[in-house]
Amino acid sequence: MALAQGHTQEETIAWFGDHVSSGKVAFFAQYGMEFVPGRREGVHIWDAGGDRKLINCHCNGGVFNLGHRNPVIVEVLREALDEWDIGNHHLISGPRAALARKLAQLAPGELPYSVFAVGGGEAIDFALKLARAHTGRAGIVSARGGYHGHTGLALAAGDAEYRAPFGPMPPGFVQIPFGDIAALSAQMSDDTAAVILETVPATLGMPIAPPGYFAELRALCDGHGALLILDEIQSGLGRTSTMWAIEHWRDPDQGSAGIEPDILVTGKGLSGGVYPIAATCYRAELNRFMHDNPFIHISTFGGSEVGCS
């Protein structure tokens, strides 16, 4: 049951409007979607009253890549709860180490280190902080119309629709059209710390970069000493038939070798649809800053030991 205990769907919607989001209630009412999700399993979801069984075509940006309440994931989490809890983010952690090692094995390139977060926006924030700290530069180039999260530096790198109501953003951020290598080149300078892009920009309508784009992007970053950050929060973890969307692009000068980012951010599907977690994976040379400043970035719930299981 997903209704407030002992109450009807109508009462639950009213409570949601009174105490969570009146705007969402009004928005969904316009389209006759006064629907409270109840039980869910695999590709199916029932309304909270149990009267309607629907096929859920809304994957929530990849959160439910493996379906709702995947039984393997649920069982692993149940077993983890017999021994673990959130853990202490200050200390060495076995589950965190094991997941970071697995991500390093799966990464598109040599990305041996991971820092964990609760959600993708937090992971993007850290990626941009690390890029600035490593390079000593401030400039960040991102795609117009892209989406990287709703907080801090992640918001500054995203679409103006989400930034505008909150006043001036931090300095150093510029935007270019996605897929336009000439526009990107014009914005690169010796003050550019990083270029951050979604490999397949979801909220922009999922345009596909032209052939050679990512190889030229990689070369531009190398030429300016800037880092390449790929946001695969929505496009990664098998959603495009390869583990990472960037694996569809190859560098023609490197034969079968793929385009390797300096930092890759993953999330959403990493949760298994059950436990919130995201990760920022990065090259070994970027770890110099984190080695010297191991407590400069902490997340109380990021990399929860139960979630890492």
C-alpha positions as CSV (number, residue, x, y, z in Angstrom):
1,M,0.0,0.0,0.0
2,A,1.2,3.5,-0.8
3,L,-1.8,5.3,0.7
4,A,-1.6,7.1,4.0
5,Q,-2.5,4.3,6.4
6,G,-6.2,3.9,6.7
7,H,-7.1,6.7,4.3
8,T,-8.4,6.9,0.7
9,Q,-6.6,7.9,-2.4
10,E,-8.4,11.2,-2.4
11,E,-7.3,11.9,1.2
12,T,-3.7,11.0,0.3
13,I,-3.7,13.4,-2.7
14,A,-5.1,16.1,-0.5
15,W,-2.4,15.5,2.2
16,F,0.3,15.6,-0.5
17,G,-1.1,18.9,-1.8
18,D,-1.3,20.4,1.7
19,H,2.2,19.2,2.9
20,V,4.4,18.2,0.0
21,S,3.6,19.9,-3.3
22,S,0.4,21.6,-4.2
23,G,1.9,22.4,-7.6
24,K,2.3,18.8,-8.5
25,V,-1.2,18.0,-7.5
26,A,-2.5,20.8,-9.6
27,F,-0.3,19.8,-12.6
28,F,-1.4,16.2,-12.6
29,A,-5.1,17.1,-12.1
30,Q,-5.0,19.0,-15.4
31,Y,-4.3,15.8,-17.2
32,G,-6.6,13.5,-15.2
33,M,-3.5,11.8,-13.6
34,E,-4.8,11.8,-10.1
35,F,-2.9,8.6,-9.5
36,V,-1.1,7.3,-6.4
37,P,1.3,4.5,-7.2
38,G,0.9,1.4,-5.0
39,R,2.5,-2.0,-5.3
40,R,5.1,-2.4,-8.1
41,E,7.1,-5.3,-9.5
42,G,9.1,-5.7,-12.7
43,V,7.6,-3.6,-15.4
44,H,4.2,-3.4,-13.7
45,I,2.8,-0.9,-11.2
46,W,-0.6,-0.9,-9.5
47,D,-2.6,2.0,-8.3
48,A,-2.6,2.4,-4.5
49,G,-6.1,0.9,-4.3
50,G,-4.9,-2.2,-6.1
51,D,-7.6,-1.8,-8.8
52,R,-5.5,-1.1,-11.8
53,K,-2.3,-2.9,-13.1
54,L,-0.3,-0.8,-15.5
55,I,2.8,-1.2,-17.5
56,N,5.2,1.5,-16.3
57,C,6.9,3.1,-19.3
58,H,8.4,5.8,-17.2
59,C,11.9,4.6,-16.3
60,N,12.6,7.7,-14.2
61,G,15.7,8.5,-16.2
62,G,17.1,5.0,-15.9
63,V,16.4,4.5,-12.2
64,F,14.4,1.4,-13.0
65,N,16.7,-0.1,-15.6
66,L,16.3,-3.5,-13.9
67,G,12.6,-3.1,-13.2
68,H,10.7,-2.3,-10.0
69,R,11.9,-4.2,-6.9
70,N,14.2,-6.5,-8.8
71,P,14.2,-9.7,-6.6
72,V,18.0,-10.1,-6.8
73,I,18.7,-6.6,-5.6
74,V,16.0,-6.8,-2.9
75,E,17.5,-10.0,-1.5
76,V,21.0,-8.6,-1.5
77,L,19.8,-5.5,0.5
78,R,17.9,-7.7,2.9
79,E,21.1,-9.7,3.5
80,A,23.1,-6.5,3.9
81,L,20.7,-5.3,6.6
82,D,21.6,-8.3,8.7
83,E,25.1,-7.0,9.2
84,W,25.5,-3.4,7.9
85,D,23.9,0.0,8.1
86,I,24.8,3.4,6.5
87,G,28.4,3.1,7.9
88,N,30.7,5.9,8.9
89,H,31.9,8.1,6.0
90,H,35.0,9.0,7.9
91,L,36.3,5.5,8.0
92,I,37.7,2.8,5.7
93,S,34.8,0.7,4.3
94,G,34.7,-2.7,2.8
95,P,31.5,-2.4,0.8
96,R,32.6,1.0,-0.5
97,A,35.9,-0.3,-1.5
98,A,34.3,-3.3,-3.3
99,L,31.9,-1.2,-5.3
100,A,34.6,1.3,-6.3
101,R,36.8,-1.5,-7.5
102,K,33.9,-2.9,-9.6
103,L,33.3,0.5,-11.1
104,A,37.0,0.8,-12.0
105,Q,36.7,-2.6,-13.8
106,L,33.6,-1.5,-15.8
107,A,34.7,2.1,-16.6
108,P,35.4,3.3,-20.1
109,G,39.1,3.8,-19.6
110,E,41.4,4.0,-16.6
111,L,39.2,5.5,-13.9
112,P,40.4,3.7,-10.8
113,Y,39.0,6.1,-8.1
114,S,35.4,6.8,-7.1
115,V,33.7,9.2,-4.7
116,F,30.1,8.3,-3.8
117,A,27.1,10.5,-3.4
118,V,23.4,10.2,-2.6
119,G,22.3,11.5,-6.0
120,G,23.6,12.6,-9.4
121,G,23.6,16.4,-8.7
122,E,25.8,15.9,-5.8
123,A,28.1,13.7,-7.8
124,I,28.3,16.3,-10.6
125,D,29.1,19.0,-8.0
126,F,32.1,17.0,-6.9
127,A,33.2,16.3,-10.4
128,L,33.3,20.1,-11.1
129,K,35.0,20.8,-7.8
130,L,37.7,18.2,-8.5
131,A,38.2,19.6,-12.0
132,R,38.8,23.1,-10.7
133,A,41.0,21.9,-7.8
134,H,43.1,19.7,-10.1
135,T,43.6,22.3,-12.8
136,G,43.7,25.5,-10.7
137,R,41.3,27.0,-13.3
138,A,37.7,28.2,-13.1
139,G,36.2,27.9,-16.6
140,I,33.5,25.3,-17.2
141,V,32.0,24.7,-20.6
142,S,28.6,22.8,-20.9
143,A,25.9,22.3,-23.4
144,R,22.9,24.7,-23.7
145,G,19.8,22.8,-22.8
146,G,21.6,20.1,-20.9
147,Y,20.7,18.8,-17.5
148,H,23.1,17.9,-14.7
149,G,21.1,18.4,-11.5
150,H,19.4,21.0,-9.4
151,T,22.0,22.0,-6.9
152,G,25.1,24.2,-6.7
153,L,27.7,23.8,-9.5
154,A,25.5,21.2,-11.2
155,L,22.7,23.7,-11.6
156,A,25.2,26.3,-12.9
157,A,26.2,23.9,-15.7
158,G,22.6,23.1,-16.7
159,D,19.8,24.7,-18.7
160,A,18.8,28.3,-18.0
161,E,15.2,27.2,-17.4
162,Y,16.3,25.8,-14.0
163,R,18.9,28.5,-13.2
164,A,17.1,31.8,-14.0
165,P,14.7,32.0,-11.0
166,F,17.6,31.8,-8.6
167,G,19.6,34.8,-9.6
168,P,23.2,35.0,-10.7
169,M,25.1,31.8,-11.0
170,P,28.8,31.4,-10.0
171,P,31.2,32.9,-12.5
172,G,33.2,30.9,-15.0
173,F,30.4,29.0,-16.7
174,V,29.7,29.2,-20.4
175,Q,27.4,27.2,-22.7
176,I,27.5,26.1,-26.3
177,P,25.2,24.2,-28.6
178,F,25.5,20.4,-28.2
179,G,27.4,18.8,-31.1
180,D,28.9,22.0,-32.5
181,I,32.6,21.5,-32.3
182,A,33.4,25.0,-33.7
183,A,31.4,26.7,-31.0
184,L,33.1,24.6,-28.4
185,S,36.5,25.4,-29.7
186,A,35.7,29.1,-29.6
187,Q,34.9,28.9,-25.9
188,M,38.0,26.9,-24.9
189,S,40.9,28.9,-23.3
190,D,43.8,28.5,-21.0
191,D,41.3,29.1,-18.1
192,T,39.1,26.2,-19.0
193,A,39.1,23.6,-16.2
194,A,36.7,21.2,-17.9
195,V,34.1,20.5,-20.5
196,I,31.0,18.7,-19.1
197,L,28.5,17.0,-21.3
198,E,25.8,14.4,-21.2
199,T,26.9,11.7,-23.7
200,V,23.3,11.6,-24.8
201,P,21.5,14.8,-23.5
202,A,18.2,13.5,-22.1
203,T,16.2,16.6,-21.5
204,L,17.4,18.1,-24.8
205,G,15.5,15.4,-26.7
206,M,18.3,12.8,-26.8
207,P,20.2,14.2,-29.8
208,I,23.1,12.0,-31.1
209,A,26.5,13.7,-31.5
210,P,27.8,13.7,-35.1
211,P,30.5,11.3,-36.1
212,G,34.0,12.3,-34.8
213,Y,32.5,14.8,-32.3
214,F,33.8,13.2,-29.2
215,A,37.2,12.4,-30.7
216,E,37.6,16.1,-31.6
217,L,36.3,17.1,-28.1
218,R,38.9,14.8,-26.5
219,A,41.6,16.4,-28.6
220,L,40.4,19.9,-27.8
221,C,40.5,19.2,-24.1
222,D,44.0,17.7,-24.3
223,G,45.2,20.7,-26.3
224,H,44.0,23.1,-23.7
225,G,44.9,21.0,-20.7
226,A,41.2,20.8,-19.7
227,L,39.4,17.8,-18.3
228,L,36.6,16.0,-20.1
229,I,33.7,15.1,-17.8
230,L,31.0,12.8,-19.1
231,D,27.6,12.7,-17.4
232,E,26.3,9.2,-17.9
233,I,23.8,9.4,-15.1
234,Q,20.9,8.8,-17.6
235,S,22.7,7.3,-20.6
236,G,25.0,4.8,-18.8
237,L,24.6,1.3,-17.3
238,G,23.4,-0.4,-20.4
239,R,20.7,1.9,-21.5
240,T,22.1,2.2,-25.0
241,S,23.1,-1.5,-25.3
242,T,26.7,-0.9,-24.2
243,M,27.7,-0.4,-20.6
244,W,28.4,3.3,-21.3
245,A,27.0,5.4,-24.1
246,I,30.4,6.8,-24.9
247,E,31.4,3.2,-26.0
248,H,29.5,3.8,-29.2
249,W,32.0,6.4,-30.3
250,R,35.5,5.5,-31.4
251,D,38.6,7.6,-32.0
252,P,39.6,7.0,-35.6
253,D,43.2,7.7,-34.8
254,Q,43.2,5.0,-32.1
255,G,41.7,2.1,-34.1
256,S,39.2,0.3,-31.9
257,A,40.0,2.3,-28.8
258,G,37.2,4.3,-27.3
259,I,37.0,7.9,-26.1
260,E,38.1,8.0,-22.5
261,P,36.9,10.7,-20.2
262,D,38.9,12.1,-17.3
263,I,35.8,11.9,-15.1
264,L,32.7,9.9,-15.5
265,V,29.5,10.4,-13.4
266,T,27.0,7.7,-12.9
267,G,23.8,7.4,-10.8
268,K,20.1,6.6,-11.2
269,G,20.3,3.0,-12.3
270,L,23.2,2.4,-10.0
271,S,20.6,2.5,-7.2
272,G,18.9,-0.6,-8.6
273,G,15.7,1.4,-8.2
274,V,15.9,0.7,-4.4
275,Y,18.7,2.5,-2.6
276,P,19.9,6.0,-3.6
277,I,23.5,6.2,-4.7
278,A,25.7,7.9,-7.4
279,A,29.4,7.9,-8.1
280,T,32.1,10.2,-9.6
281,C,34.8,8.0,-11.2
282,Y,38.1,9.6,-12.1
283,R,41.7,9.2,-13.4
284,A,44.6,8.4,-11.0
285,E,46.4,11.7,-11.6
286,L,43.3,13.6,-10.3
287,N,43.7,11.7,-7.0
288,R,46.7,13.8,-6.1
289,F,44.4,16.5,-4.8
290,M,42.2,14.1,-2.9
291,H,45.2,12.3,-1.5
292,D,46.5,15.5,0.0
293,N,43.0,16.6,1.1
294,P,41.1,13.4,2.0
295,F,38.4,15.1,4.0
296,I,37.9,18.1,1.7
297,H,34.7,16.6,0.3
298,I,32.4,14.4,2.5
299,S,28.9,13.0,2.1
300,T,27.2,11.6,5.2
301,F,25.0,9.2,3.3
302,G,27.0,8.9,0.0
303,G,28.3,5.4,-0.4
304,S,26.1,4.0,2.3
305,E,27.4,0.5,3.1
306,V,23.9,-1.0,2.6
307,G,23.6,0.8,-0.7
308,C,27.1,-0.3,-1.9
309,S,26.1,-3.9,-1.3
